[in-house]
């Protein structure tokens, strides 16, 4: 992989789902699917003035809807529960005091006490943002914590990175039709560094073994975005852009703007654009 910038950082069940992501004004592909229900959270740890940001993503194409719980490592009570989270859903960021937490997933509507399908221990660091993703096929479900970098781009530019979560190909390359390389031979579970590109509309070329496709996107001035490579319903690939931060100096999308801090009951999902599916 050789990105151009080295900065580091629901509803109803269906067998086939068209999910539309509101990249808001930033990505002009705006539409939205229903957000997963958010259960009333337990009282979070006392704020210390040292907080970070966390969001979760369901990126496993043959894993049915799941309920997601986030709890403190010590104490064990759930601080957040997201219900019926489907493939291709990325939650808003949640602000949490620094510390160690556990994110777990169980099949949607599972009985209390059901053993988690998968869980991950995460560390929240001061002023840092992370994305906790479940990806891969259900028989080999894995988690990965991605470090997010919401550093503001230069004037007139956007920043993008790519997370390769497709199960139909081992490697994928993405570049603009003008030749700007975003990712080269990105492996499943990989995340590129962020690249700085001029704001505006772009056509992205996806290439993998036996697969070639073009995906149009539009990036707003001052935005930071993640491009998820996912499976589509035809056995191919699709690029799903998710807005991480909307403007220069802004907090992560879904953070302070959604209700004054972490685990607000109004937290919504950031849903993806394009056609994705559940088997």
C-alpha positions as CSV (number, residue, x, y, z in Angstrom):
1,X,0.0,0.0,0.0
2,X,1.3,3.4,-0.9
3,X,-1.1,6.2,0.0
4,X,-0.2,9.7,-0.9
5,X,-0.3,11.1,2.7
6,X,1.5,9.4,5.6
7,X,-0.5,11.1,8.4
8,X,-1.4,8.5,10.9
9,X,-4.1,9.2,12.7
10,X,-32.4,-0.8,11.8
11,X,-34.6,-1.8,12.1
12,X,-36.4,-4.4,10.1
13,X,-34.7,-7.7,9.1
14,X,-34.5,-8.5,5.4
15,X,-32.4,-10.9,3.4
16,X,-31.4,-8.1,1.1
17,X,-30.7,-4.6,2.3
18,X,-30.2,-1.3,0.5
19,X,-28.4,0.9,3.0
20,X,-27.9,4.5,2.3
21,X,-25.4,6.6,4.2
22,X,-26.0,10.2,4.9
23,X,-22.6,11.6,4.2
24,X,-24.7,14.7,4.9
25,X,-23.7,17.7,2.8
26,X,-20.2,16.3,2.8
27,X,-20.9,13.4,0.5
28,X,-23.7,14.0,-1.9
29,X,-24.9,10.4,-1.8
30,X,-27.3,11.3,1.0
31,X,-30.1,9.1,2.1
32,X,-30.5,7.1,5.2
33,X,-31.6,3.7,6.5
34,X,-33.1,3.2,9.9
35,X,-30.7,3.4,12.8
36,X,-30.4,0.6,15.2
37,X,-32.3,1.0,18.4
38,X,-30.3,2.3,21.4
39,X,-31.1,0.9,24.8
40,X,-31.0,3.2,27.8
41,X,-27.3,3.2,28.9
42,X,-26.1,2.7,32.5
43,X,-24.4,5.6,34.2
44,X,-20.9,6.0,32.6
45,X,-17.8,6.4,34.5
46,X,-17.3,9.9,36.0
47,X,-15.8,12.3,33.4
48,X,-12.3,13.3,34.2
49,X,-11.6,15.9,31.5
50,X,-9.7,13.2,29.7
51,X,-11.9,11.5,27.1
52,X,-11.5,9.7,23.8
53,X,-13.9,8.6,21.1
54,X,-15.1,5.1,20.0
55,X,-17.4,3.8,17.3
56,X,-18.3,0.3,16.2
57,X,-18.8,-1.3,12.8
58,X,-20.6,-4.5,11.6
59,X,-18.6,-5.5,8.5
60,X,-19.3,-9.3,8.3
61,X,-21.5,-10.0,5.2
62,X,-22.9,-13.4,6.3
63,X,-23.5,-12.5,10.0
64,X,-27.1,-11.6,10.7
65,X,-28.1,-8.6,12.7
66,X,-26.4,-8.3,16.1
67,X,-26.9,-6.5,19.4
68,X,-23.8,-4.7,20.5
69,X,-22.9,-3.9,24.1
70,X,-20.1,-1.8,25.5
71,X,-19.1,-2.1,29.1
72,X,-16.3,-1.0,31.4
73,X,-13.7,-3.7,32.0
74,X,-14.1,-3.2,35.8
75,X,-17.7,-3.4,37.0
76,X,-19.2,-5.1,34.0
77,X,-22.4,-3.1,33.6
78,X,-23.3,-2.2,30.0
79,X,-22.8,1.5,29.2
80,X,-24.3,1.2,25.8
81,X,-26.5,-1.3,23.9
82,X,-27.2,-1.1,20.2
83,X,-29.9,-3.4,19.0
84,X,-30.4,-5.0,15.5
85,X,-27.2,-3.7,14.0
86,X,-26.9,-5.0,10.4
87,X,-24.2,-5.5,7.9
88,X,-22.7,-2.2,6.7
89,X,-23.7,-0.2,9.8
90,X,-21.2,2.1,11.5
91,X,-22.2,3.7,14.7
92,X,-21.7,7.3,15.6
93,X,-18.7,8.1,17.8
94,X,-19.2,7.8,21.5
95,X,-17.2,9.9,23.9
96,X,-15.8,7.9,26.9
97,X,-13.4,8.6,29.7
98,X,-9.9,7.1,29.2
99,X,-9.7,3.5,30.3
100,X,-10.3,-0.1,29.2
101,X,-13.6,-1.3,27.9
102,X,-15.1,-4.5,26.4
103,X,-17.2,-4.5,23.2
104,X,-19.3,-7.6,22.6
105,X,-21.8,-8.8,20.0
106,X,-24.6,-11.4,20.3
107,X,-27.2,-12.4,17.7
108,X,-30.1,-9.8,17.7
109,X,-32.9,-10.6,20.1
110,X,-30.8,-13.3,21.8
111,X,-31.9,-14.2,25.4
112,X,-30.1,-12.5,28.3
113,X,-27.0,-14.3,29.2
114,X,-26.3,-15.6,25.7
115,X,-22.6,-16.1,25.1
116,X,-21.0,-13.4,22.9
117,X,-20.2,-14.3,19.3
118,X,-17.2,-12.1,19.5
119,X,-15.8,-9.6,21.9
120,X,-12.9,-7.2,22.0
121,X,-11.0,-5.4,24.7
122,X,-10.3,-1.8,23.8
123,X,-8.3,1.1,25.3
124,X,-9.6,4.6,25.1
125,X,-6.9,7.2,25.1
126,X,-7.2,10.9,25.6
127,X,-8.3,12.9,22.6
128,X,-7.9,9.8,20.4
129,X,-10.6,8.2,18.1
130,X,-10.9,4.5,17.3
131,X,-13.2,2.3,15.2
132,X,-13.9,-1.2,16.5
133,X,-14.9,-3.5,13.6
134,X,-16.2,-7.1,13.3
135,X,-15.3,-8.4,9.9
136,X,-14.7,-11.6,7.9
137,X,-17.1,-14.5,7.3
138,X,-19.2,-15.7,10.3
139,X,-17.2,-18.9,10.6
140,X,-14.1,-16.9,11.1
141,X,-15.4,-13.7,12.7
142,X,-12.7,-11.3,13.8
143,X,-12.3,-7.9,15.4
144,X,-9.9,-5.2,14.7
145,X,-9.4,-1.8,16.3
146,X,-8.5,1.0,13.8
147,X,-6.9,4.1,14.9
148,X,-8.7,7.1,13.4
149,X,-6.9,10.4,12.6
150,X,-9.3,13.4,12.4
151,X,-6.5,15.9,11.7
152,X,-8.0,18.7,9.6
153,X,-7.0,18.8,5.9
154,X,-5.5,21.8,4.2
155,X,-7.9,24.4,2.7
156,X,-9.8,23.1,-0.3
157,X,-9.0,19.5,0.5
158,X,-10.5,16.4,2.1
159,X,-8.7,13.5,3.9
160,X,-9.6,9.9,3.1
161,X,-8.4,6.4,4.1
162,X,-9.6,3.0,3.1
163,X,-10.5,0.0,5.2
164,X,-10.6,-3.3,3.2
165,X,-13.4,-5.5,4.7
166,X,-14.4,-7.5,1.6
167,X,-14.5,-11.3,1.8
168,X,-14.7,-11.9,-1.9
169,X,-11.1,-10.9,-2.6
170,X,-7.9,-11.1,-0.7
171,X,-6.5,-7.9,-2.0
172,X,-7.9,-4.7,-3.6
173,X,-6.4,-1.6,-5.1
174,X,-8.2,1.7,-5.3
175,X,-7.3,4.8,-7.3
176,X,-9.0,7.8,-8.8
177,X,-9.6,7.8,-12.5
178,X,-7.0,10.6,-12.7
179,X,-4.4,8.2,-11.3
180,X,-4.2,9.3,-7.7
181,X,-3.5,6.1,-5.7
182,X,-5.5,5.5,-2.6
183,X,-4.6,1.9,-1.8
184,X,-2.5,-0.8,-3.5
185,X,-3.1,-4.5,-2.8
186,X,-4.9,-3.7,0.5
187,X,-5.5,-7.0,2.4
188,X,-8.7,-7.9,4.2
189,X,-8.6,-6.2,7.6
190,X,-6.1,-3.6,6.4
191,X,-6.4,0.2,6.8
192,X,-4.4,2.6,4.8
193,X,-2.9,5.8,6.0
194,X,-4.9,8.9,5.2
195,X,-4.5,10.6,1.8
196,X,-5.2,14.3,1.2
197,X,-7.2,14.9,-2.0
198,X,-8.9,18.0,-3.4
199,X,-12.5,18.4,-2.2
200,X,-15.2,17.6,-4.8
201,X,-16.5,14.7,-6.9
202,X,-14.3,11.8,-7.7
203,X,-14.6,8.5,-9.5
204,X,-12.8,5.7,-7.8
205,X,-11.5,2.6,-9.7
206,X,-11.6,-0.7,-7.8
207,X,-9.4,-3.5,-9.0
208,X,-9.0,-7.0,-7.6
209,X,-8.5,-10.4,-9.1
210,X,-11.3,-10.8,-11.7
211,X,-13.0,-7.6,-10.6
212,X,-13.0,-4.0,-12.0
213,X,-15.5,-1.4,-11.0
214,X,-15.9,2.4,-10.7
215,X,-17.6,4.1,-7.7
216,X,-18.5,7.8,-7.7
217,X,-18.1,9.8,-4.5
218,X,-18.1,13.4,-3.5
219,X,-16.0,14.8,-0.7
220,X,-16.7,18.0,1.1
221,X,-14.1,20.7,1.8
222,X,-12.5,20.1,5.2
223,X,-14.0,16.7,5.7
224,X,-12.3,13.5,7.0
225,X,-13.7,10.3,5.5
226,X,-13.3,6.5,5.6
227,X,-13.9,4.4,2.5
228,X,-15.0,0.9,3.4
229,X,-14.6,-1.8,0.8
230,X,-17.5,-4.3,1.3
231,X,-19.2,-7.1,-0.6
232,X,-22.2,-6.3,-2.7
233,X,-25.2,-8.6,-3.5
234,X,-23.8,-9.7,-6.8
235,X,-20.5,-11.2,-5.5
236,X,-18.5,-8.1,-6.3
237,X,-17.2,-5.1,-4.4
238,X,-18.6,-1.7,-3.4
239,X,-17.0,1.3,-1.8
240,X,-18.9,2.8,1.1
241,X,-17.8,6.3,2.2
242,X,-18.5,7.2,5.8
243,X,-18.0,10.8,7.1
244,X,-15.8,10.8,10.2
245,X,-15.5,14.6,10.7
246,X,-17.4,17.2,8.7
247,X,-15.4,20.4,8.9
248,X,-12.1,21.9,9.9
249,X,-11.6,21.5,13.7
250,X,-14.9,19.7,14.2
251,X,-15.4,16.9,16.8
252,X,-16.1,13.4,15.4
253,X,-19.5,12.9,13.8
254,X,-21.9,11.7,16.4
255,X,-20.0,13.0,19.3
256,X,-20.8,16.3,21.1
257,X,-23.3,17.2,18.3
258,X,-25.6,14.3,19.2
259,X,-26.3,15.2,22.8
260,X,-23.5,16.5,24.9
261,X,-21.2,13.5,25.2
262,X,-20.9,9.8,25.3
263,X,-23.7,7.3,25.2
264,X,-26.5,9.7,24.6
265,X,-29.8,7.9,24.1
266,X,-30.1,9.7,20.7
267,X,-27.0,8.2,19.2
268,X,-27.6,7.2,15.6
269,X,-25.9,4.9,13.2
270,X,-23.8,6.1,10.4
271,X,-25.2,3.9,7.6
272,X,-23.4,3.0,4.4
273,X,-24.2,4.0,0.9
274,X,-24.7,1.5,-1.8
275,X,-26.2,-2.0,-1.9
276,X,-25.1,-4.4,0.7
277,X,-26.7,-7.6,1.9
278,X,-27.1,-10.3,4.5
279,X,-27.2,-14.0,3.6
